[in-house]
Amino acid sequence: MPRKKCSEEQIIYALRSVEGGAKIGEVCRQLGVAEQTYFRWKRQYGGLGVSELRELRQLRDENSSLKRLVADLSLDKRMLQKVLAKKV
């Protein structure tokens, strides 16, 4: 089953609705997510606004791409070192 990606607005809506008095089960049913997902969102994004949440996601995406880049470069370095070691 493919994972659904909720937008930042939907996550903040869910958190604010429950803070405002709505029932967790009702909000989760509207969004089509499990209550466990709500509690994970609450733990991760508890005090954030929409703009802060967008910035956090952008930074996470950038961080993962930089990690991939470092992994590729270190692999290239290791391969070049092996080639140079064989020539000497």
KEKE-3310 file (N, C-alpha, C; in steps of 0.2 Angstrom, whole numbers, plus 5000, padded with zeros to 4 digits):
npx = (5004:5004:5012:5004:5006:5005:5001:5010:5000:4990:4995:4997:4984:4978:4985:4981:4967:4964:4970:4961:4950:4944:4940:4953:4952:4941:4948:4958:4951:4946:4957:4962:4971:4981:4978:4990:4999:4995:5000:5013:5016:5013:5023:5034:5031:5026:5026:5027:5024:5016:5025:5038:5037:5038:5051:5058:5056:5062:5075:5078:5077:5087:5098:5098:5101:5114:5121:5120:5128:5141:5143:5144:5156:5165:5166:5170:5183:5189:5189:5198:5210:5212:5215:5227:5235:5237:5245:5257)
npy = (4994:5011:5025:5039:5056:5069:5087:5101:5110:5102:5094:5104:5108:5097:5096:5108:5108:5097:5103:5113:5107:5097:5080:5067:5055:5059:5069:5062:5053:5061:5066:5054:5046:5036:5036:5034:5040:5054:5056:5054:5065:5075:5074:5077:5089:5098:5112:5120:5132:5134:5139:5137:5123:5120:5125:5116:5104:5107:5108:5096:5088:5094:5091:5077:5075:5081:5072:5060:5065:5066:5053:5047:5054:5050:5036:5037:5042:5031:5021:5027:5027:5014:5010:5018:5012:4999:5002:5007)
npz = (5000:4995:5003:5009:5007:5017:5015:5022:5027:5030:5040:5050:5051:5057:5069:5075:5075:5085:5096:5097:5102:5095:5091:5091:5084:5075:5067:5061:5054:5044:5037:5033:5039:5052:5069:5076:5067:5069:5082:5080:5071:5080:5090:5082:5075:5084:5090:5078:5065:5049:5039:5046:5046:5032:5029:5037:5031:5019:5022:5027:5015:5007:5016:5014:5001:5001:5009:5000:4990:4996:5000:4987:4982:4991:4988:4975:4978:4986:4976:4967:4975:4976:4963:4961:4970:4965:4954:4959)
capx = (5000:5008:5011:5001:5010:5000:5004:5011:4994:4985:4998:4996:4977:4976:4987:4978:4960:4964:4971:4955:4945:4941:4943:4958:4949:4938:4952:4962:4947:4945:4963:4963:4978:4980:4979:4997:5002:4994:5004:5020:5016:5013:5030:5039:5030:5021:5025:5029:5019:5017:5032:5043:5037:5040:5058:5061:5056:5067:5082:5079:5078:5094:5103:5099:5105:5121:5123:5121:5134:5147:5144:5147:5162:5170:5166:5175:5190:5191:5191:5204:5215:5214:5219:5234:5239:5239:5250:5263)
capy = (5000:5017:5030:5045:5062:5075:5093:5105:5113:5097:5092:5109:5108:5092:5098:5114:5106:5094:5108:5117:5103:5092:5073:5065:5050:5063:5073:5057:5050:5066:5066:5047:5044:5033:5040:5034:5045:5060:5057:5055:5072:5079:5073:5080:5096:5101:5119:5123:5134:5131:5141:5133:5116:5119:5126:5110:5099:5109:5107:5088:5086:5096:5087:5070:5076:5082:5065:5056:5068:5064:5046:5046:5056:5045:5030:5038:5043:5025:5018:5030:5025:5007:5010:5021:5007:4994:5005:5008)
capz = (5000:4995:5008:5008:5009:5018:5015:5028:5029:5032:5046:5055:5052:5061:5076:5078:5077:5091:5101:5098:5105:5090:5093:5087:5079:5069:5063:5058:5049:5039:5033:5031:5042:5058:5075:5077:5063:5072:5088:5077:5069:5086:5093:5077:5073:5089:5090:5072:5060:5042:5036:5049:5044:5025:5030:5040:5026:5013:5025:5027:5008:5006:5019:5011:4994:5002:5011:4995:4986:5000:4999:4980:4982:4995:4985:4970:4981:4987:4970:4964:4979:4974:4956:4962:4974:4961:4949:4962)
cpx = (5004:5007:5008:5006:5005:5004:5005:5005:4990:4988:4996:4988:4975:4979:4983:4970:4960:4966:4965:4949:4942:4944:4948:4956:4945:4942:4956:4958:4946:4951:4965:4970:4976:4981:4987:5001:5001:4999:5011:5021:5016:5020:5035:5038:5025:5021:5027:5023:5020:5023:5038:5043:5040:5048:5061:5061:5061:5074:5083:5081:5085:5099:5104:5102:5112:5124:5125:5127:5140:5148:5147:5154:5167:5171:5171:5182:5193:5193:5197:5210:5217:5217:5226:5238:5241:5245:5257:5267)
cpy = (5006:5021:5036:5051:5067:5081:5096:5108:5108:5095:5097:5109:5103:5093:5103:5112:5102:5098:5112:5114:5098:5085:5070:5060:5054:5066:5068:5054:5055:5066:5059:5044:5040:5037:5040:5039:5052:5061:5057:5062:5077:5080:5077:5087:5100:5108:5123:5126:5131:5133:5138:5126:5115:5120:5119:5104:5100:5107:5100:5086:5088:5092:5080:5070:5077:5075:5060:5058:5066:5057:5044:5048:5052:5039:5031:5039:5036:5021:5020:5028:5018:5006:5013:5016:5001:4996:5005:5001)
cpz = (5000:5001:5006:5011:5010:5018:5022:5031:5032:5039:5052:5056:5057:5068:5079:5079:5083:5097:5102:5101:5101:5093:5089:5082:5073:5064:5058:5052:5043:5034:5030:5033:5049:5064:5077:5073:5066:5078:5085:5075:5075:5090:5088:5076:5078:5089:5084:5068:5053:5038:5039:5047:5037:5025:5032:5035:5020:5016:5025:5020:5006:5009:5016:5005:4996:5005:5005:4991:4990:4999:4992:4979:4986:4992:4979:4972:4983:4981:4967:4968:4977:4968:4957:4966:4970:4956:4952:4964)
residu = (MET:PRO:ARG:LYS:LYS:CYS:SER:GLU:GLU:GLN:ILE:ILE:TYR:ALA:LEU:ARG:SER:VAL:GLU:GLY:GLY:ALA:LYS:ILE:GLY:GLU:VAL:CYS:ARG:GLN:LEU:GLY:VAL:ALA:GLU:GLN:THR:TYR:PHE:ARG:TRP:LYS:ARG:GLN:TYR:GLY:GLY:LEU:GLY:VAL:SER:GLU:LEU:ARG:GLU:LEU:ARG:GLN:LEU:ARG:ASP:GLU:ASN:SER:SER:LEU:LYS:ARG:LEU:VAL:ALA:ASP:LEU:SER:LEU:ASP:LYS:ARG:MET:LEU:GLN:LYS:VAL:LEU:ALA:LYS:LYS:VAL)
# end
